[in-house]
């Protein structure tokens, strides 16, 4: 009887341990937030972009840098809209480039233009000064060569659970 009870406790402990194995623990980095400052030129511009993106792609497109017109057309056609966000961190790459790690809840409309889906995403955005003007750059692969000094693209490449398809 005592032996069965010990086996029972051992099985319960093992099940509890296995149940926790698949869960990723939150770290301080996961829960940190970065407060955008109006006093910082790059932060203020990024905040303007985020505010515009809450209205949709038509309002946010003027803030974005597009390497070519096809990317701009795709962006506008998506009709995506920002619902909510948290800026997790920011890093100055060089005098003309700053990176922002964003956790965002977005809405993508369906084919009818309305019924769509909400999605939580992690995104690496950049604010860069190109020809004297600030732009938001939505992907490390779209950053012009002139802004890449000090940039390690591998740090901002999506992989695993961060992969956006």
C-alpha positions in Angstrom: 0.0 0.0 0.0 2.8 2.4 1.0 4.7 1.4 -2.1 1.7 2.1 -4.4 1.3 5.5 -2.8 4.9 6.4 -3.5 4.5 5.3 -7.1 1.4 7.4 -7.3 3.3 10.5 -6.0 6.2 9.8 -8.3 3.8 9.6 -11.3 2.2 12.9 -10.3 5.6 14.6 -10.0 6.7 13.2 -13.3 3.5 14.4 -15.0 3.8 17.9 -13.5 7.4 18.1 -14.7 6.5 16.9 -18.2 3.6 19.4 -18.4 6.1 22.3 -17.8 8.6 21.1 -20.3 6.9 22.5 -23.3 6.3 26.0 -21.9 8.7 28.8 -22.5 9.5 30.8 -19.4 9.2 34.5 -19.6 12.4 36.3 -19.1 13.0 40.0 -18.1 13.7 40.7 -21.7 10.3 39.3 -22.7 8.4 41.6 -20.4 10.5 44.8 -20.9 8.9 47.7 -22.6 10.5 50.7 -24.3 8.8 54.1 -24.0 9.0 56.1 -27.1 10.2 59.7 -26.4 8.9 62.7 -28.2 12.3 64.3 -27.5 14.1 61.7 -29.6 13.7 62.5 -33.3 13.7 58.8 -34.3 11.2 57.8 -31.5 8.8 60.6 -32.3 8.8 59.7 -36.0 8.2 56.0 -35.2 5.3 57.0 -32.9 3.8 59.0 -35.7 4.0 55.9 -38.0 2.4 53.6 -35.4 -0.4 56.1 -34.9 -1.0 56.3 -38.7 -0.8 52.5 -39.0 -3.7 52.2 -36.6 -5.8 53.9 -39.3 -4.5 51.5 -42.0 -2.0 51.2 -44.7 -3.1 54.2 -46.7 -2.2 56.5 -43.8 1.0 54.7 -42.8 2.5 54.3 -46.3 4.0 57.8 -46.5 6.1 57.0 -43.4 7.6 53.9 -45.0 10.6 53.4 -47.2 10.0 51.0 -50.1 12.9 49.7 -52.1 10.6 49.5 -55.1 7.1 50.5 -56.2 5.9 46.9 -56.2 6.5 46.6 -52.5 4.5 49.8 -51.9 1.6 48.5 -54.0 1.6 45.2 -52.1 1.6 47.0 -48.8 -1.3 49.3 -49.8 -3.3 46.4 -51.1 -2.9 44.4 -47.9 -5.2 46.7 -46.0 -3.6 45.7 -42.8 -4.2 47.8 -39.7 -2.4 48.0 -36.3 -4.8 47.3 -33.4 -2.4 47.4 -30.4 1.3 47.3 -29.8 4.1 47.2 -27.3 7.6 48.4 -28.2 9.8 45.9 -26.4 13.2 47.6 -27.1 15.1 50.0 -29.2 18.7 50.0 -30.3 20.8 52.7 -32.0 22.7 51.0 -34.8 24.4 54.2 -36.0 23.8 57.9 -36.3 21.2 57.3 -39.1 19.6 54.1 -38.1 17.7 52.9 -35.0 16.0 49.5 -34.5 12.7 48.9 -32.7 11.4 45.5 -31.6 7.6 45.5 -31.7 5.0 43.1 -30.4 1.9 44.0 -32.4 -1.7 42.9 -32.8 -2.7 43.5 -36.4 -5.9 43.0 -38.4 -5.7 41.7 -42.0 -9.0 42.1 -43.9 -10.4 39.2 -45.8 -11.2 39.1 -49.5 -14.4 41.0 -48.8 -12.3 43.8 -47.3 -13.8 43.4 -43.9 -14.1 39.9 -42.3 -10.5 39.1 -41.7 -8.3 37.9 -38.9 -6.3 39.3 -36.0 -2.7 38.2 -35.4 -0.1 38.8 -32.8 3.4 39.3 -34.4 6.9 40.2 -33.4 8.5 42.6 -35.8 11.9 44.3 -36.2 11.4 47.8 -37.6 14.0 50.4 -38.3 13.9 54.2 -38.6 16.5 55.4 -41.0 17.6 58.8 -42.4 17.7 58.5 -46.1 18.6 61.6 -48.2 18.0 63.7 -45.1 14.5 62.4 -44.4 13.3 59.8 -41.8 11.6 56.7 -43.0 10.3 53.5 -41.2 11.9 50.4 -42.8 9.9 47.2 -42.2 12.6 44.7 -42.9 16.3 44.4 -42.4 16.5 43.3 -46.0 15.1 46.6 -47.2 17.7 48.8 -45.4 19.8 50.7 -48.0 23.5 49.9 -48.1 24.4 53.4 -47.0 22.8 52.8 -43.6 24.3 49.4 -42.7 27.4 50.5 -40.9 27.4 48.6 -37.5 24.3 46.6 -38.5 24.3 42.8 -37.9 21.4 41.6 -40.1 21.4 38.2 -38.3 20.1 39.8 -35.2 17.0 41.0 -37.0 16.2 37.9 -39.2 13.1 36.0 -38.4 13.5 32.3 -37.5 11.6 29.6 -35.7 8.6 31.0 -33.8 9.4 34.5 -35.0 9.1 33.5 -38.7 6.5 35.4 -40.5 5.2 33.7 -43.6 
